[in-house]
């Protein structure tokens, strides 16, 4: 149920009760006290009066269930009439209800004019304000007075400004193009926000974007005009800092704040930036080649050293193994030779015993055959032969044993030393070859770099000579100008060449003319003296006076005698 309807119901009930109480009191005061058994007509008249009073109250305060919700003006009029009737409605209650209703209407009106500002907008209140200018509110609320004030909103959403700068003139008078994307938004800083209210209120988003684009392009041109292309291309952060500083200050004048500057690329029509990239790439490639050559040389040297150490270690191990094997072989051969010698000695003894036995047998036989002297001699000869043979075999065994000892103790170590020396020499040779190759490569790289430097100098001289010839009227004048510049150096070189020569006198030969050779020479010398004095005065030198005074006329040349016909 609405609030004013419940108020109406309570007012109706209170008024009805008050009216009925007043009517009952009035009827009681006018009624005569009844006896114990009052008459029936008197009761009927009282009942009729009460019914009439109730009907009057019902007409004055209709039932809400049958008549519906009363309108506001009817409610106010009824309250006013009830308050003016002291017999039907209390005056104080009516005044309180009127004040409450007025307060309710005031509250509704206030709430309808109370504006709240979201965080992504700025509430601009203009009209009659305490500041004298528009009042800007961000993230708060304010009351807008009707008839005296009005309000609008400024959107704080960021917007993108495409700023494709083309043909901007740099400090080197080279035109560059800088495609850029700038993100900006209306500022919420005090002071700058008021600038936005003054200059951007009521404008469309496209108009605001166009204004920002004009400001950004102008400031970027101004920044590029103070920088060289190499600075712009090499130090992007410094370029961005200058652009931010220049653009931010100008955008704040119209109430905008700079959020981001994104430079997509830097281009020029003349190809200067591409040439810079090629030069940097070439320098990087050359340096990388030098570094690679250096590392390869170091690696090859290290590999050669490792291989040399490995070969030396392997050779030493092999030599040790061979020495051990040789010693074992020597011992084996010595033992074998000893055994062979013992066997030969045993065989010799056995042969000797056999021979002795045979000889004894032969002697016995010979003795038996009349002890012939020849048999005894043969037996002695056989014994000597057997002894000589056994001695020869023993000497051969001793020689073989000595040869085995020499092989194990001298030849094998000598071979091992020779192999080790050969391996070390080969390693040193490989190291020297690697070092020489590395030095050759380094020398080649250095000479290539020097050649490029000389080529650059010669190119510069050629360009300078071409410009000199272009500036002069002809190539002969350019050559003369270069010769004049070198005359001082030529004179200095000539003076240095003859400064140590013993010169006792100088003779001047002249072909003569007019009055003879000597006269012509004297006249020339005398004619040169006054200009010499003038030149000396101009440079601050005072020549002696006798250099400018002529003693007399130059001597005339003797006339040759006339020859007769």
C-alpha positions, 0 to 999 in steps of 0.5 A, spaced: 500 500 500 502 506 498 505 511 503 500 517 502 494 511 502 496 509 509 496 516 511 489 517 508 487 511 512 489 513 518 487 520 517 480 517 516 480 513 522 482 518 526 477 523 523 471 518 524 473 517 531 473 524 533 467 526 529 463 520 533 466 522 540 464 529 539 457 527 536 456 522 542 458 528 547 453 533 544 448 528 544 449 526 551 449 533 553 443 535 550 439 529 552 435 529 559 436 524 564 432 518 563 428 514 568 429 507 570 424 505 564 425 510 558 420 511 553 421 507 546 420 513 542 426 517 545 431 511 543 429 511 536 430 519 535 437 518 538 438 512 534 436 516 528 441 522 529 447 517 530 445 514 523 445 521 520 452 523 523 455 517 521 452 518 514 455 525 514 462 522 516 462 517 511 460 522 505 466 526 508 471 520 508 469 515 503 472 508 504 478 506 500 475 499 499 469 502 495 472 509 492 479 507 491 485 511 492 484 518 492 488 523 488 494 527 491 490 534 491 483 531 494 488 528 500 491 535 501 484 539 500 481 534 505 486 535 510 486 542 509 478 542 511 479 537 516 484 542 520 479 548 519 474 544 523 475 543 530 469 539 531 471 534 526 479 533 526 485 536 530 489 542 527 496 540 530 495 533 526 493 537 520 499 542 520 504 536 521 501 532 515 502 538 511 509 539 513 511 532 512 508 532 505 512 538 503 518 535 506 516 529 501 515 533 495 522 536 496 526 530 497 523 527 491 525 533 487 532 533 490 533 526 488 531 527 481 536 533 481 542 529 484 547 527 479 552 521 480 558 521 476 561 514 474 569 513 474 569 513 466 566 520 465 567 527 468 560 531 470 561 538 467 556 542 471 555 549 468 550 555 469 550 559 476 556 556 480 560 558 486 567 558 482 564 562 476 566 557 471 564 550 469 565 545 475 568 538 473 567 532 478 570 525 477 567 519 480 563 523 485 556 526 485 553 533 485 546 537 486 544 540 479 539 546 481 533 546 476 533 552 472 539 555 474 544 550 472 545 544 467 550 538 466 553 534 461 558 528 461 565 528 458 567 520 456 574 518 459 575 512 454 582 512 451 582 513 443 587 512 438 590 517 433 593 515 427 599 520 425 602 517 419 607 523 419 610 524 412 616 528 409 618 531 415 625 535 414 630 532 419 636 536 421 640 534 415 635 536 410 633 529 409 626 528 409 623 522 413 616 518 414 614 516 421 608 512 421 606 513 428 600 511 432 598 515 439 593 513 444 590 519 448 584 521 453 581 526 456 585 528 463 583 527 470 588 532 473 585 538 476 586 544 471 587 540 465 580 537 466 577 544 466 581 545 460 577 539 457 571 542 459 572 549 456 575 546 449 572 539 448 565 540 451 559 538 446 564 536 440 564 529 437 569 524 438 572 525 431 572 533 432 577 531 438 581 526 434 582 531 429 584 536 433 589 531 437 592 529 430 594 536 428 597 537 434 601 531 434 603 532 427 606 539 428 610 537 434 613 531 431 615 535 425 618 540 430 622 534 434 625 531 428 627 538 425 632 538 431 635 531 430 639 527 425 637 521 422 642 517 425 640 519 432 633 518 431 634 511 428 640 509 433 636 511 440 629 510 439 628 511 447 631 518 446 626 520 440 620 517 444 622 521 450 622 528 446 616 526 442 612 525 449 615 531 452 613 536 446 606 532 445 604 532 452 605 539 453 601 541 447 595 536 448 594 538 456 592 545 453 586 542 450 585 538 456 588 531 453 593 527 456 598 522 452 598 515 454 602 512 449 606 513 443 608 507 438 613 509 432 612 503 427 617 505 423 622 510 420 623 511 413 626 516 408 625 516 400 633 517 399 635 510 402 639 513 407 637 509 413 638 503 408 645 505 407 646 506 414 643 499 415 648 496 410 654 499 413 652 497 420 651 490 417 658 490 413 662 492 419 658 487 423 660 481 418 667 483 417 668 483 425 665 477 425 669 474 420 675 477 424 673 473 430 671 467 427 678 467 424 681 468 431 677 463 434 679 458 429 686 460 429 686 459 437 682 452 436 687 449 431 693 451 435 690 448 441 688 442 437 695 441 434 698 442 441 693 437 444 695 432 438 702 433 440 702 432 447 697 426 445 703 423 440 708 425 445 705 421 451 703 415 446 710 415 444 713 415 451 708 409 452 710 406 446 717 407 448 716 404 455 713 398 452 718 397 447 723 398 452 720 393 457 719 388 451 726 389 449 728 387 456 724 381 456 727 379 450 734 380 452 733 376 458 729 371 454 735 371 449 740 371 454 737 365 458 736 362 451 743 363 449 746 361 456 742 354 455 744 354 448 751 354 451 750 349 456 747 345 451 753 346 446 758 345 452 754 339 454 754 336 447 761 338 446 763 334 452 759 328 450 762 329 443 769 329 446 767 323 451 765 320 444 771 322 441 775 320 446 772 313 447 772 312 439 779 314 440 781 310 446 777 304 442 781 306 436 787 306 440 786 300 442 784 297 436 790 300 433 794 297 439 791 291 437 793 292 430 800 292 432 799 299 436 800 303 429 803 310 430 798 312 425 792 310 429 794 314 435 795 321 431 789 320 427 785 319 434 789 326 437 787 329 431 780 328 432 780 330 439 783 337 437 778 337 431 772 336 436 775 341 441 776 346 436 769 345 434 766 346 441 770 352 442 767 355 436 760 354 438 761 356 445 764 363 442 758 364 437 753 363 443 757 368 447 757 373 441 750 372 440 748 373 447 753 380 447 749 382 440 742 381 444 745 385 450 747 391 445 740 390 442 736 391 448 740 396 452 742 401 446 739 400 440 732 399 442 732 406 447 736 409 441 730 408 436 725 410 442 729 417 442 729 418 435 721 416 434 720 421 440 724 427 437 721 426 430 714 426 433 716 433 437 719 435 431 713 434 427 708 437 432 713 443 432 712 443 425 705 443 425 704 448 430 709 453 426 704 452 420 698 453 424 701 460 427 703 462 420 697 460 417 693 464 422 698 470 422 697 470 414 689 470 415 690 476 420 695 480 415 690 478 409 684 481 414 688 487 416 691 489 409 684 488 406 681 493 411 687 498 410 686 497 402 678 499 404 681 505 408 686 507 402 680 506 397 676 511 401 681 516 402 682 516 394 675 516 393 675 522 397 681 525 393 677 523 387 671 527 389 675 533 391 679 533 385 672 533 381 669 538 385 675 543 384 675 542 377 667 543 377 669 549 381 674 552 376 673 554 369 678 548 366 682 542 368 688 547 367 686 552 372 685 547 377 692 544 376 695 551 377 691 552 383 694 545 386 701 547 384 700 554 387 698 550 393 704 546 393 710 551 391 711 553 399 713 545 400 717 545 393 721 551 395 722 548 402 724 541 399 729 545 394 732 549 400 733 543 404 736 540 398 742 545 397 743 547 404 749 543 405 752 545 399 758 549 399 756 555 395 762 560 394 759 565 389 753 566 384 754 568 377 748 570 373 748 570 365 744 574 361 743 575 354 744 582 354 739 587 350 739 594 348 745 597 352 749 590 353 748 585 358 751 588 364 747 594 363 741 591 362 742 587 369 743 593 373 737 596 370 733 591 372 736 590 379 735 598 380 728 598 378 727 592 383 729 596 389 723 601 390 718 595 390 722 592 395 722 598 399 714 598 399 713 591 400 718 591 406 714 597 409 707 593 408 710 587 412 713 592 417 721 591 415 725 597 414 730 596 409 737 600 409 737 606 406 743 604 401 739 599 398 734 604 395 739 609 392 743 609 386 750 611 386 750 612 378 748 610 372 749 603 370 756 602 366 755 601 359 757 595 355 763 597 351 762 598 344 765 592 339 770 595 334 767 596 327 770 592 322 772 594 315 769 592 309 
